[in-house]
Amino acid sequence: MGTAGLRHGARDEREAGGRPRPGAAVPWEEARRAATEAAVPLPAREVPLKRARGRALAAPLIASLPHPAFDTAAMDGYAVAGDPPWTVVGRVPAGREPGTGAPLAPGRAVEIATGAPTPPGTLAVLPYELSDRDGGTLRPARGGAGCDGPGAGRADAEGGRLPAGRNVRRRGEECPAGCEVLPAGALVTPAVLGLAASLGHDVLPVHGCPRVAVVVTGDELVRAGLPPAGRVRDALGPLLPGLVEWAGGRPLPLTCLPDGRGPLVAELARAAGPSGAGSGSGPGEPWPGERAAGWARGASGADVVVVCGASSRGPADHLRPALRELGAEFTVDAVACRPGHPQLLARLPGGPFVVGLPGNPYAALAAALTLLVPLLGGLSGRAVPVHPRARLTAAPRIDAVRTRLVPVTVQGCTATPVGHDRPALLWGASLADALAVVPPGGAPAVELLPLPR
């Protein structure tokens, strides 16, 4: 069994040879690291910019052309040559081909738009708001500054000279052609899409988006309306698809199962079964290169199956027996944390990963941030995030042997517990910005896990 190792002297949790006993609780930080390391990024492909948002770059983003691509005006105003006063002799609009106009002689100026190519011979650009024009004659405004910065390039009616290059962006000054502007693993955000377009890209190489099947179990669950006596509303069916998308996955249609080992074994066997042949457009079809890379999806089309409930060890909890019946390999069999202790991570033979979450909603959210989010980050090729740390303004309940995940609001370098953090209710998580990771015994500063927005 490939279960992550233990530390901190938990010798009673080990079998002979140093391997953890089945069911041994893995320290929280080791469980999270094991989830990250279990995932191999899905194969890459090039996609149009409009389809790349939310994916991770599979290769560094390289500037295909210099930026700016030519000497250009940084502000609306006048391109000037030599000392004032200047005679305005024309206008340069944005979009003109660089180098097509006549050189600018000393004592001459042309109106110019932001982003327009500066004529050869341009000394600087004088912004409109710092200029004084009388007919065809141009001077700096009295007391005006012809450039950025305190007192730099001051030019007034007595004839001060503008510094060379002021308000002119030189070709390639921000990045030359061939420059690496973003590393592989960077998340493609709207800003990245705009950057890629400005650097000459129409497509981007990105990793695949892991498909995630969510299975909610429980005879007591009601999907809509007010639950009758003895029943409860399902909170995880509405919660998890959005969390999956935020973490880099693509949720498949929700599956709801009654309690019982048989339905769970059948659903997991279907997920692990061979995917059918198709045109390549169906949910179970691999991207080009996935078969060569040894990647296999089950018939459900899922890379990951998330099972909610049935992960504990009571008489109605059938996930572990079902996984063992199907020959799954366990990576994490329990985690030393509160809430979320009975969570697990396994993989079906030749098929998808299985993440088992507790049935209590807040415990399931804490467990998803522990195992599911880093697993999806690894599968989607995202760089491993470095989470901020903060000092807690109030001491939460401390556990001597288990990590506690506490909902907090964050302001600057401090975090304040919001309370309402019992396993069955998402009230505290709904008020919070993050979950504070309070290690066994406490700590002066704690890691913050951001909550999905």
Secondary structure, DSSP 8 states (H G I E B T S, - for coil): -------TT-GGGB-TTS-B-TT--EEHHHHHHHHHHH-----EEEEEGGGTTT-BBSS-EE-SS-BSSS-EESSSEEEE-SSSSEEEEEEE-TT--TT-S----TTEEEEE-TT-B--TT--EEEEGGGEEEETTEEEE-TT-BSSSSTTTTB--TTT----TTTTEE-TTSSB-TT-EEE-TT-B--HHHHHHHHHTT-SEEEEE---EEEEEEE-TTEESSS---TT-EE--HHHHHHHHHHHTT-EE---EEE-SSHHHHHHHHHHHHSB-----S-STT---TTTTTTT---BTT--SEEEEES--SSSTT--HHHHHHHTT-EEEES-EEEES-TT-EEEE-TTS-EEEEE-SSHHHHHHHIIIIIHHHHHHHTT-------EEEESS-----SSSEEEEEEEEETTEEEE-----TT--HHHHH-SEEEEE-TT--SSEEEEE---
